[in-house]
Amino acid sequence: MHLHITPRIFEPSNGNVETQLVDVSIPELGLTLVEGKDLVARRPYRNKRYLVASRKIGRKAIAGILIKTQAPIHTYTVITRWSVNASEVLTHTALYNVIDTDFEATTDNSVMWSAMCDSLGGFGSRIPEQMNLINDGNQPPSMEIIFIERTFKADDTVSNGIITERSQSFDLPTVEPERLTCHMAELERYPLLEHAFLAN
């Protein structure tokens, strides 16, 4: 099974921070990927305030990483650590819940769940009925750097005026593996299948 994930962090608009990826781990797969060795953080989106983990290959900014598992997986936890100004380590924990067993791939980019015309792949919609509109409610899990004095979300922990821990859960459908290599995936800057990390 192929899992596409986009560990990412949203930086403040003033840009007065130095953000560095530390590592990404998935305990259920016994996988820990380290910045500088396995991963690098780049800016693949038009909104350059997003910093996204990708495999340390080449120079192109790729949106996320691919993981190939030997067997289907129904839940997995992605723990991403970021260093801010070399003084604070922020931990983002995202629990992914795969809600069906129809296909052999997943992606946390909900744009790729939509029906596509023939030139983009010709796939039918994979948007679950309870998510019949692509909206903010099904955006991928994301850490963000916000300097605040108190917790404003139940799943956030604030220390020294910054969110240091965030926990989120995210339901996602399976998709056809071919979606990960279609023309739309190229436009979305998906990693190549041959660049997938292998997991147990």
N, C-alpha and C positions, 0 to 999 in steps of 0.2 A: 504494500500500500504506500502511496506517495502522500506526504503531508506538506502542504505549503503554508508557512507561517511568516509573519512580518513583525518580529520584535522591534518596537520603535519607541521613540521618546519625542515629545513636542516641546521645543525650546521657547523661552519667552521672547517677546517681540523686540526687547531692547538689545538682545544679543550679547549681553555682558556676562556670559557664562562660558566655561570651557567644559564640554561634555565629552566623555569617553566611555565607550562600551567596555565592560569588564568581562562578562561571560554570559552564556545562555545554557541552561540545563533543562533536561526533560527526564525527571526521575524514573518514570514508568519505562523508559527505554534505556536507562543506564547511560545516558548521553550527556556529556558536558563539553561545550565548545567554547574555546578561549579566544579573546580578542588578540590579534597579532599573530597567532598561530593558525587558528581555524577561521576566524571571522575578522571582518572590518566593518565599520559603520560609515555609511555614505548617505547621500541625499538624492534618492531616485524620483521624488515627486516634484511637481511644480511648486508646491509650498515647501520652500527650503528650510522651514523651521522644523520639519520632521527629519530625524536621524534614524536610519533603519539598518539593522544588522543584515549582513550578507556574507557569503563565503569569500574568503580572501583569495580571489582569483581575478586577474586582470585589473583594469582601471575603471570600467563602466560601472555606474551606480545601479545596482540590481535591487529590486524590491523583495527583500526577504530571503529565506533559505528553503530548500527542499530536503526532506528526510524520507528515506525509503525504509519501511519496516518489512520484516519477513512475514508478518501476519496482520490481519485487520486489527485496528485498535479503536475502542469506543470512547475512551476518555484519556486525556493526557494533559499534563501540567507543564507550562512553559515558564520558567523562572529566569528573568533577565535582570542583570545588575548593571547599573550605570554609575560612573564616577562624575561628580560635578565639582569643578574648581579644585580638584585633587584633595578635597576635604570631606565631602559627603558621599556615601555610597547609597544609591537608591535601588530598592528591590521591587520589581514588578512581577506579580504572580498571576498568570492567566490560566484558568481551567477551561479546557476545550471539551465540549460534549458533542459527539458525533451522533446525529439524531436518526440516521437510517443506515442501511447496509446495501444500498442499491449499486454503488460503484466502488472503485478501488483508489479513490483519491479524495483529498479535501483541500480547500483553500479558504483562508480567512478574509479574502478580498471579496466582499459581497457583490461587487460589480460583475465578477466572473460567474455568479450564479444566474444571471439574467439569460433569457432567450437571446440567441444571436442569429443574425442573418447569415446567408450562405458564405458571403465573403469573409466573415469573421469566424466561421466554424460550423454554422448551421445547427447549433445545439438548442434543445428545448430548455424551458425554464427549470431551474432547480431551487427557486425561491420557495421555502416552506409556506404552507397556507397561512400560518400564524404570522408570517412576515411578508405579507403580500405587497408591501411597498419597500423599496430601498430607502432607508432613512437613517437618521443618527442613531436610532435604537439598535441597529445591527452593524455598526462600524467596528472594525477590528479592535481588540484590546490595545490600550496605549498608555504608557507612562507619560507624565508631563512635569515640567519644572515650573512650579508656581510658588512664589514666595508669599506665604500667608501666616496668620497668627493662630488659626484654629482649624480643626478638621471640618470640612464642609461636605464630605461624603462618608457614609458609614464604613466604606472599605478603604479609607485612606488613614495613614498614620502620619502625623506632623511632628517634626522635631527641629528645633532651631529655626523655625519659620519656613520650613520647606517640607513638601511631601516626601517622606523617606520610604514609605511602603504603600503599595496599592495592590489590592486583590480584586480580580474580576472573573466572571464566568462568561462563556460565549458558546452559544449553540450554533452548529453549522451542519449543512447537509453534505453528503458525499457528492462528488462530481465525476464525470467521465475523465479518465487520465489524459485523454486527448486534449481536454481543455487547457491543460498545463503547457501545451506546446503549440496551440493554435495561434492564428494571427493576432487575436485580441491579447493573448498572453505576451506576445512580443511587444505590443503597444504598451502593456502594463509593466514591462521590464521584468518579466518572470525569470528566475534562474533556469538554466538548462537541466534536463533530466540527468545528464552525465555528471552534473555538479552536485547531485544529491548526496547528503551524508548517509551512510549506511548504519542502521540501528538493529538491535536484536529483535 
